[in-house]
């Protein structure tokens, strides 16, 4: 809920100046959030504790969760940084300096929220009595055909940034 409120604040701030950028921010947010929830469903993760178990079961999926979480937080080399950077540029072009500065500072709180989830998911390993790092796996019965394309689109939108900046 906090993430949605924070992203809605970014969209509301730019709506008066550039509605196309608001739509771009919304589409990227929905794309990354949908991918995140699909990854959580694939791991059957419902709590932060169950996220810490995921590294032993599916390390590649857990790494994808880490990258997408950091992207949702708006870390600079990732896809989630693009709309924030473009919104800050647009607000600065319209002679608004205080608003983008405050938004950038409060974005650090949002990044903290995602870092906490990323830390519990990928950077901690749940203690187990098993001597092996990765548990033996049974075949996963969940069918999610859209998961792989969603991960690719969510993480590789950054190279499309020059094309996206032409839209505004």
C-alpha positions as CSV (number, residue, x, y, z in Angstrom):
1,X,0.0,0.0,0.0
2,X,2.8,2.4,0.8
3,X,4.4,1.8,-2.5
4,X,1.2,2.5,-4.4
5,X,0.7,5.7,-2.5
6,X,4.3,6.8,-3.2
7,X,4.0,6.1,-6.9
8,X,0.6,7.8,-7.1
9,X,2.3,10.9,-5.6
10,X,4.9,10.9,-8.4
11,X,2.1,10.5,-11.0
12,X,0.0,13.3,-9.4
13,X,2.9,15.7,-9.3
14,X,3.5,15.5,-13.0
15,X,-0.1,15.1,-14.2
16,X,-0.6,18.9,-14.7
17,X,2.6,19.3,-16.7
18,X,2.8,16.1,-18.8
19,X,-0.1,13.6,-18.7
20,X,1.8,11.3,-21.1
21,X,4.5,10.9,-18.5
22,X,1.9,10.1,-15.9
23,X,0.7,7.3,-18.1
24,X,4.2,6.0,-18.8
25,X,4.9,6.0,-15.0
26,X,1.6,4.1,-14.4
27,X,2.4,1.5,-17.1
28,X,5.9,0.8,-15.8
29,X,4.6,0.6,-12.2
30,X,1.9,-1.9,-13.1
31,X,4.3,-3.9,-15.2
32,X,6.9,-4.2,-12.3
33,X,4.3,-4.8,-9.6
34,X,2.6,-7.5,-11.6
35,X,5.9,-9.2,-12.2
36,X,6.7,-9.0,-8.5
37,X,3.4,-10.5,-7.4
38,X,3.8,-13.3,-10.1
39,X,7.2,-14.1,-8.6
40,X,5.7,-14.2,-5.1
41,X,2.9,-16.5,-6.3
42,X,5.5,-18.7,-8.0
43,X,7.4,-19.0,-4.7
44,X,4.2,-19.3,-2.6
45,X,5.5,-16.4,-0.5
46,X,3.0,-14.6,1.7
47,X,5.2,-13.3,4.5
48,X,8.6,-11.8,4.9
49,X,9.7,-15.1,6.6
50,X,8.5,-17.2,3.7
51,X,10.6,-14.9,1.4
52,X,13.7,-15.8,3.3
53,X,13.1,-19.5,2.5
54,X,13.0,-18.8,-1.2
55,X,16.8,-18.6,-1.7
56,X,17.2,-22.2,-0.8
57,X,14.4,-23.3,-3.2
58,X,14.8,-21.1,-6.3
59,X,17.9,-18.9,-6.4
60,X,17.3,-17.5,-9.9
61,X,13.7,-16.5,-9.1
62,X,15.0,-14.9,-5.9
63,X,17.6,-12.9,-7.8
64,X,14.9,-11.7,-10.1
65,X,12.9,-10.6,-7.1
66,X,15.9,-8.7,-5.8
67,X,16.4,-6.8,-9.1
68,X,12.7,-6.0,-9.5
69,X,12.5,-4.8,-5.9
70,X,15.4,-2.4,-6.4
71,X,13.9,-1.3,-9.6
72,X,10.6,-0.5,-7.9
73,X,12.5,1.5,-5.3
74,X,14.0,3.6,-8.1
75,X,17.6,2.7,-7.9
76,X,19.4,4.5,-10.7
77,X,20.7,1.9,-13.1
78,X,17.3,0.1,-13.2
79,X,14.0,0.5,-14.9
80,X,12.1,2.1,-12.0
81,X,14.5,5.0,-12.1
82,X,13.5,6.1,-15.6
83,X,10.1,7.6,-14.7
84,X,11.4,9.3,-11.6
85,X,14.2,10.9,-13.5
86,X,12.0,12.1,-16.3
87,X,9.5,13.5,-13.8
88,X,12.2,15.4,-11.9
89,X,13.5,16.8,-15.3
90,X,10.0,17.9,-16.3
91,X,9.3,19.6,-13.0
92,X,12.7,21.3,-13.1
93,X,12.0,22.5,-16.7
94,X,8.8,24.1,-15.4
95,X,10.7,26.1,-12.7
96,X,9.8,23.9,-9.8
97,X,12.8,23.2,-7.7
98,X,11.5,22.5,-4.2
99,X,9.0,19.9,-5.3
100,X,11.4,17.6,-7.1
101,X,13.9,18.0,-4.3
102,X,11.4,16.9,-1.7
103,X,10.2,14.1,-3.9
104,X,13.7,12.8,-4.4
105,X,14.4,12.9,-0.7
106,X,11.2,11.0,0.1
107,X,12.0,8.5,-2.6
108,X,14.7,7.3,-0.2
109,X,12.0,6.1,2.2
110,X,10.5,4.1,-0.6
111,X,13.9,2.6,-1.4
112,X,14.3,1.6,2.2
113,X,11.0,-0.3,2.1
114,X,12.1,-2.2,-0.9
115,X,15.6,-2.8,0.4
116,X,14.2,-4.4,3.5
117,X,12.2,-6.8,1.3
118,X,15.2,-7.4,-0.9
119,X,17.4,-8.1,2.1
120,X,15.1,-10.6,3.6
121,X,14.6,-12.3,0.2
122,X,18.0,-12.5,-1.3
123,X,20.7,-11.4,1.1
124,X,19.8,-13.7,4.0
125,X,19.8,-17.4,3.9
126,X,17.3,-19.3,6.1
127,X,19.2,-21.6,8.5
128,X,18.5,-25.2,7.7
129,X,19.8,-28.5,9.0
130,X,20.5,-29.5,5.4
131,X,24.2,-29.3,4.5
132,X,23.5,-28.4,0.9
133,X,23.0,-24.8,-0.2
134,X,20.2,-25.6,-2.6
135,X,17.4,-28.0,-1.7
136,X,16.5,-30.8,-4.0
137,X,13.6,-29.8,-6.0
138,X,10.4,-31.4,-7.1
139,X,8.9,-30.3,-10.3
140,X,6.9,-27.1,-9.8
141,X,3.3,-27.7,-10.8
142,X,2.4,-24.0,-11.2
143,X,1.9,-22.9,-14.7
144,X,2.9,-19.3,-15.3
145,X,3.6,-18.9,-19.0
146,X,3.8,-15.1,-18.8
147,X,6.4,-15.0,-16.0
148,X,9.6,-15.2,-18.1
149,X,8.5,-12.4,-20.6
150,X,7.3,-10.2,-17.6
151,X,10.7,-10.6,-15.9
152,X,12.5,-9.7,-19.1
153,X,10.3,-6.7,-19.9
154,X,10.5,-5.5,-16.3
155,X,14.3,-5.6,-16.1
156,X,15.2,-4.6,-19.6
157,X,13.2,-1.5,-20.1
158,X,16.2,0.6,-19.3
159,X,17.8,0.4,-22.8
160,X,14.5,1.7,-24.2
161,X,14.8,4.9,-22.2
162,X,15.9,7.1,-25.1
163,X,12.9,5.9,-27.1
164,X,10.6,6.6,-24.1
165,X,11.9,10.2,-23.7
166,X,10.8,10.9,-27.2
167,X,7.1,10.4,-26.1
168,X,7.0,13.6,-24.1
